[in-house]
Amino acid sequence: MSEHKHEPVPYRTFILIWVVLLVLTVVTVVVSRIQLGALNIWVALTIASVKSSLVVFIFMHLRQESRLFKLGILTLLIIVATFIGLTFTDILYR
């Protein structure tokens, strides 16, 4: 198994992603106060998916992995968000 050398991520990137995560958290709180009906769940899940993708790709260094591995993780996140959203939609319309 070959060992890959990765360049370290600069602190500026970590700080920028942290600020973006804080902004997305504020957006989540603001959107939760707006009545969008069934769209509230989808908007919240979309924001949560973006935030989790940022954490996985930047803080967990997935950005430096192979393309196939990235695609697999991204697909997994989308599938999980879709299943959770469909579950909430089912509960909403019962």
C-alpha positions in Angstrom: 0.0 0.0 0.0 1.5 3.3 -1.0 1.6 6.2 1.4 0.4 9.5 0.1 2.0 12.8 1.2 -0.5 15.5 1.7 0.2 19.2 2.0 -1.1 20.7 5.2 -4.2 22.8 5.1 -3.5 26.4 5.9 -5.0 27.9 9.0 -6.7 30.5 6.8 -8.8 27.8 5.2 -9.8 26.4 8.6 -10.9 29.9 9.8 -12.8 30.6 6.6 -14.7 27.3 6.9 -15.4 27.9 10.6 -16.9 31.3 9.7 -19.0 29.7 6.9 -20.2 27.1 9.4 -21.2 29.9 11.8 -23.1 31.8 9.1 -24.9 28.6 8.1 -25.9 28.0 11.7 -27.4 31.5 11.9 -29.2 30.9 8.6 -30.6 27.6 10.0 -31.9 29.5 13.1 -33.4 32.2 10.9 -35.1 29.8 8.5 -36.5 27.8 11.4 -38.4 30.9 12.5 -40.0 31.3 9.0 -43.1 29.3 8.3 -42.5 27.5 5.0 -44.7 24.5 5.6 -43.3 21.2 4.4 -40.3 23.0 2.9 -38.9 23.8 6.4 -37.6 20.2 6.7 -36.0 20.2 3.2 -34.3 23.6 3.8 -33.0 22.5 7.2 -31.7 19.2 5.7 -30.0 21.0 2.8 -28.2 23.4 5.1 -27.2 20.5 7.4 -25.9 18.5 4.4 -23.8 21.5 3.3 -22.4 21.9 6.8 -21.6 18.2 7.2 -20.0 18.2 3.7 -17.8 21.1 4.7 -16.7 19.4 7.9 -16.0 16.1 6.2 -14.2 17.5 3.2 -12.1 20.2 5.0 -11.7 19.2 8.7 -11.5 15.5 8.0 -9.3 16.0 5.0 -11.5 14.1 2.6 -10.6 16.7 0.0 -7.2 15.0 -0.3 -8.6 11.5 -0.9 -9.3 9.7 -4.2 -12.2 10.8 -6.4 -14.1 7.5 -6.0 -13.9 7.8 -2.2 -15.2 11.4 -2.3 -18.1 10.4 -4.6 -19.0 7.5 -2.2 -19.1 9.7 0.8 -21.1 12.5 -1.0 -23.6 9.9 -2.2 -23.9 8.5 1.3 -24.7 12.0 2.7 -27.3 12.7 0.0 -29.0 9.3 0.6 -29.1 9.8 4.4 -30.5 13.3 4.0 -33.1 12.1 1.5 -34.3 9.3 3.8 -34.5 11.6 6.8 -36.4 14.1 4.7 -38.8 11.5 3.4 -39.4 10.2 6.9 -40.3 13.7 8.2 -42.5 14.3 5.1 -44.4 11.0 5.8 -44.9 12.1 9.4 -46.0 15.5 8.3 -48.8 14.3 6.0 -50.3 11.6 8.2 
